[in-house]
Amino acid sequence: MSALYVVPTPIGNLSDISPRVRETLADADFVACEDTRVGGKLLALLGMKKPMVPYHEHNKKQCGAELLRRMSEGAVCALITDAGTPAISDPGEDLVRLCHENGVTVIPLAGPCAAVTAVSASGINCRRFCFEGFLPESKNERLARLREIARDERATVFYAPPHDLLRVLDSVRTVFGDRRATLCKELTKLNEKVEYSTLGALCERVAAEENVRGEYVLVVEGYTANDEDMFWHSLTVEEHVAHYMNEGLSKMDAMKAAASDRNVGKGEIYKIMNKQE
């Protein structure tokens, strides 16, 4: 029977691969993967040889159509990512949706996921949490995205590459305030580290580190009605706007950001600022 199997792969420790994953990979007609080099290495470690098809952000439209054609003709495809569960912060979701829309059975397997692994070790109240994944690289876009979710009472999970870790931490602290957070490094790997602290302390620690390496997951506690920990709590409106302008925002965007933080209409901020001019 044709099908798309969504197959989680280890995020670091090969022992986390399940017997069912081994069986599924062995039985599949071919494997779709982000990077055939990474996928080939995994298959080699498992003692398997399988036809592999690269499926990633840059070829997903053309390749997705071809994968669908093969599955519609009866083939079984195993979809893997470089590490973790496919369709979580990668283009696998497009292939899954394509299969649903065209009557191809989608079968998910349980397995490793960096976000869930981090949540379980965070010590943060995560009875309700949202997965944000990677933030935009643009500072303005990153701050805008964070302001949209700053008052979400759920914990938030972010992914961060090593080269951008400090900028992500600083941006989250700037918008969220100095909340409790847990930073997880290289989960399930040899250099695994789980650090429970505050965003401010994490910023200081990472800033002092000379060579940041590894992959990171950041879990931040949700918003509470008591906003005294918000960075702007003791600032005047003028100081609040100036803070965002110093972060690189235009005056107009800085006023919008301050209004969003304070949960007031933009007009109120404009009136206060115009009185100073």
PLY file of the C-alpha trace (Angstrom):
ply
format ascii 1.0
element vertex 277
property float x
property float y
property float z
element edge 276
property int vertex1
property int vertex2
end_header
0.00 0.00 0.00
1.37 3.41 -0.94
2.01 5.74 1.97
4.13 8.54 3.36
5.76 7.59 6.65
6.84 10.56 8.77
9.93 9.16 10.47
11.66 10.88 13.42
15.42 10.41 13.61
17.78 10.89 16.59
18.68 14.46 17.54
22.05 13.27 18.80
22.01 9.85 20.42
21.63 7.00 17.93
20.24 4.80 20.71
17.05 6.86 20.58
16.07 5.27 17.27
13.18 2.86 17.78
12.72 -0.66 16.38
9.70 0.62 14.47
11.78 3.35 12.82
14.37 0.76 11.77
11.64 -1.47 10.36
9.96 1.39 8.50
13.21 2.57 6.92
14.06 -0.98 5.91
10.66 -1.54 4.27
10.37 1.82 2.48
10.89 1.97 -1.29
12.85 5.19 -0.95
13.77 7.87 1.59
13.11 11.59 1.20
15.52 13.67 3.26
16.79 17.23 3.74
20.40 16.32 2.98
21.29 13.01 1.32
24.73 13.11 2.97
23.21 13.25 6.44
20.52 10.73 5.56
23.07 8.42 3.96
25.24 8.50 7.06
22.27 7.50 9.23
21.32 4.64 6.93
24.93 3.46 6.86
25.05 3.41 10.66
21.90 1.29 10.57
23.46 -1.02 7.99
20.98 -0.07 5.26
21.14 1.07 1.66
18.14 2.86 0.20
17.45 5.14 -2.75
17.41 8.69 -1.37
15.72 11.78 -2.77
16.73 15.27 -1.57
13.65 17.17 -0.40
14.25 20.62 1.08
13.09 24.23 1.10
14.64 25.06 -2.28
13.22 22.16 -4.31
10.05 21.26 -2.41
7.61 22.32 -5.12
9.13 20.35 -8.00
10.33 17.45 -5.88
7.05 17.24 -3.96
5.13 16.70 -7.18
7.51 13.90 -8.20
7.32 12.22 -4.78
3.53 12.39 -4.93
3.53 10.79 -8.38
5.66 7.88 -7.16
3.52 7.33 -4.08
0.32 7.57 -6.14
1.71 4.71 -8.24
2.11 2.53 -5.16
5.51 3.42 -3.67
6.17 3.81 0.05
8.19 6.88 1.04
9.92 7.42 4.38
10.32 11.14 5.11
13.19 12.07 7.43
14.85 15.31 8.47
18.48 15.88 9.42
17.51 15.36 13.08
14.25 15.10 14.97
10.68 14.90 13.74
9.95 15.96 10.14
7.46 18.77 9.46
8.51 20.57 12.67
10.20 23.77 11.47
11.12 22.24 8.08
9.44 21.84 4.65
8.13 18.37 5.47
4.78 19.94 6.32
4.29 20.82 2.63
4.75 17.21 1.55
2.42 15.96 4.29
-0.25 18.42 3.19
0.23 17.47 -0.47
-0.35 13.82 0.41
-3.49 14.61 2.41
-4.88 16.67 -0.46
-4.28 13.88 -2.97
-5.47 10.85 -1.04
-2.08 9.39 -0.08
-2.06 7.86 3.41
0.16 9.67 5.94
1.49 7.56 8.82
3.37 9.35 11.64
5.85 7.56 13.89
6.61 8.68 17.43
10.16 9.69 18.23
12.73 12.37 19.04
11.80 16.05 18.93
14.14 18.73 20.31
11.28 21.03 21.35
9.46 18.41 23.42
12.72 17.10 24.89
13.63 20.63 26.02
10.18 21.26 27.49
10.41 18.09 29.57
13.70 19.22 31.14
12.93 22.94 31.43
11.33 23.23 34.85
9.13 25.94 33.28
5.35 25.67 33.59
4.61 24.09 30.20
1.15 22.63 30.75
0.34 24.97 27.89
3.10 26.02 25.51
3.56 27.31 21.97
6.31 26.43 19.55
7.81 29.47 17.83
10.83 27.76 16.25
13.42 29.99 14.58
12.90 33.75 14.83
13.41 36.02 11.77
17.01 37.08 11.13
16.04 40.73 10.62
16.11 42.57 13.94
12.99 44.61 13.20
11.06 41.53 12.11
12.33 39.57 15.12
11.22 42.25 17.60
7.86 42.61 15.84
7.25 38.86 16.03
8.14 38.82 19.73
5.82 41.73 20.50
2.97 39.74 18.95
3.42 36.96 21.52
4.78 38.87 24.51
1.48 38.64 26.42
0.84 34.98 25.69
0.35 33.21 29.02
1.73 29.99 27.56
5.42 29.14 27.72
7.23 29.67 24.41
9.80 27.40 22.76
12.42 28.86 20.42
15.17 27.28 18.33
18.45 29.17 17.98
21.60 28.45 15.93
24.92 29.18 17.68
25.83 32.22 15.54
22.54 33.92 16.45
22.08 32.77 20.05
23.02 36.00 21.79
20.88 38.12 19.47
17.90 35.82 20.07
18.36 35.90 23.85
18.77 39.67 23.89
15.72 40.24 21.69
13.53 37.96 23.81
14.74 39.67 27.00
14.15 43.12 25.49
10.52 42.38 24.67
9.54 39.81 27.32
11.47 41.26 30.26
13.69 39.26 32.58
11.57 36.12 32.77
12.65 32.70 33.88
13.97 30.59 31.05
15.80 27.35 30.34
18.48 27.12 27.68
19.17 23.62 26.36
22.35 22.91 24.41
23.09 19.85 22.24
20.27 17.73 23.68
21.08 13.99 23.97
24.65 14.62 22.76
28.00 14.40 24.53
28.10 18.14 25.37
24.47 18.36 26.49
23.72 21.16 28.94
20.42 22.30 30.48
20.62 25.73 32.14
17.68 27.04 34.23
18.02 30.77 34.91
16.65 34.14 33.79
16.90 35.73 30.36
19.17 38.45 31.71
21.57 36.01 33.34
21.62 33.84 30.22
22.46 36.88 28.09
25.38 37.75 30.36
26.70 34.21 30.37
26.50 33.74 26.59
28.03 37.20 25.97
31.05 36.14 28.03
31.50 32.92 26.05
34.22 33.27 23.42
33.12 30.59 20.97
29.44 29.63 21.04
28.87 26.20 19.51
26.06 23.69 19.25
22.33 23.80 18.62
20.06 25.42 21.19
16.46 25.29 22.38
15.16 28.11 24.59
12.07 27.64 26.76
10.65 30.87 28.25
7.90 31.15 30.84
4.61 32.71 29.82
3.31 36.19 30.57
1.70 36.88 33.94
-0.54 39.74 34.98
2.22 41.04 37.24
4.38 42.85 34.71
6.86 44.37 37.16
9.57 42.21 35.64
9.05 43.80 32.22
12.10 45.85 31.27
10.02 48.98 30.60
8.13 48.96 33.90
10.20 51.79 35.43
10.64 53.76 32.19
8.75 56.83 31.11
7.03 56.67 27.74
9.81 58.83 26.28
12.49 56.50 27.68
10.55 53.48 26.43
10.43 54.87 22.88
14.09 55.90 23.07
15.00 52.34 24.09
13.53 50.92 20.88
15.08 53.66 18.77
18.45 52.71 20.24
17.67 49.14 19.19
17.49 50.35 15.58
13.76 50.98 15.07
12.45 54.11 13.42
10.66 56.58 15.69
7.27 55.50 14.30
8.02 51.80 14.81
9.45 52.52 18.26
6.21 54.23 19.29
4.18 51.30 17.94
6.38 48.89 19.92
5.98 50.90 23.13
2.20 50.97 22.64
2.16 47.21 22.14
4.22 46.63 25.31
1.97 48.84 27.40
-1.20 47.43 25.87
-2.48 50.91 24.99
-3.59 52.50 21.75
-0.89 53.91 19.49
-2.57 57.31 19.69
-1.81 57.60 23.39
1.91 57.19 22.78
1.84 59.61 19.83
0.16 62.31 21.94
2.73 61.99 24.72
5.65 62.09 22.30
4.22 65.03 20.30
3.93 67.09 23.47
7.68 66.82 23.85
8.38 68.26 20.42
0 1
1 2
2 3
3 4
4 5
5 6
6 7
7 8
8 9
9 10
10 11
11 12
12 13
13 14
14 15
15 16
16 17
17 18
18 19
19 20
20 21
21 22
22 23
23 24
24 25
25 26
26 27
27 28
28 29
29 30
30 31
31 32
32 33
33 34
34 35
35 36
36 37
37 38
38 39
39 40
40 41
41 42
42 43
43 44
44 45
45 46
46 47
47 48
48 49
49 50
50 51
51 52
52 53
53 54
54 55
55 56
56 57
57 58
58 59
59 60
60 61
61 62
62 63
63 64
64 65
65 66
66 67
67 68
68 69
69 70
70 71
71 72
72 73
73 74
74 75
75 76
76 77
77 78
78 79
79 80
80 81
81 82
82 83
83 84
84 85
85 86
86 87
87 88
88 89
89 90
90 91
91 92
92 93
93 94
94 95
95 96
96 97
97 98
98 99
99 100
100 101
101 102
102 103
103 104
104 105
105 106
106 107
107 108
108 109
109 110
110 111
111 112
112 113
113 114
114 115
115 116
116 117
117 118
118 119
119 120
120 121
121 122
122 123
123 124
124 125
125 126
126 127
127 128
128 129
129 130
130 131
131 132
132 133
133 134
134 135
135 136
136 137
137 138
138 139
139 140
140 141
141 142
142 143
143 144
144 145
145 146
146 147
147 148
148 149
149 150
150 151
151 152
152 153
153 154
154 155
155 156
156 157
157 158
158 159
159 160
160 161
161 162
162 163
163 164
164 165
165 166
166 167
167 168
168 169
169 170
170 171
171 172
172 173
173 174
174 175
175 176
176 177
177 178
178 179
179 180
180 181
181 182
182 183
183 184
184 185
185 186
186 187
187 188
188 189
189 190
190 191
191 192
192 193
193 194
194 195
195 196
196 197
197 198
198 199
199 200
200 201
201 202
202 203
203 204
204 205
205 206
206 207
207 208
208 209
209 210
210 211
211 212
212 213
213 214
214 215
215 216
216 217
217 218
218 219
219 220
220 221
221 222
222 223
223 224
224 225
225 226
226 227
227 228
228 229
229 230
230 231
231 232
232 233
233 234
234 235
235 236
236 237
237 238
238 239
239 240
240 241
241 242
242 243
243 244
244 245
245 246
246 247
247 248
248 249
249 250
250 251
251 252
252 253
253 254
254 255
255 256
256 257
257 258
258 259
259 260
260 261
261 262
262 263
263 264
264 265
265 266
266 267
267 268
268 269
269 270
270 271
271 272
272 273
273 274
274 275
275 276
